[in-house]
Amino acid sequence: MRGEVLGGVERRRRWSVSEKLAVAMASLEPGAVVSNVARRFDVTRQQVYDWRPRPVEGTSGCQAA
C-alpha cells in the first residue's frame, strides 16, 4: 500500500475530466477487472464505478444523432 502526503490546506486529489475518462474507458474494455483498473490508476473501485457512464433512464443506452 502506498500513501501520498499532500502539503498545504488542500487534502484531496483533484482529477481532470480527461483523467476520469481514461479510467472509465479502461474499465469498460473487454475483460477489464475494476479492481485491477483502480489499482493501476491509484484510485478506489468506487471512484471507477462513479466515473463510468450511466445510462439515462427511459433510453436504450444509445444517443440519437
Secondary structure as GFF3:
##gff-version 3
##sequence-region A 1 65
A	DSSP	alpha_helix	17	27	.	.	.	ID=ss1
A	DSSP	alpha_helix	34	41	.	.	.	ID=ss2
A	DSSP	alpha_helix	45	51	.	.	.	ID=ss3
###
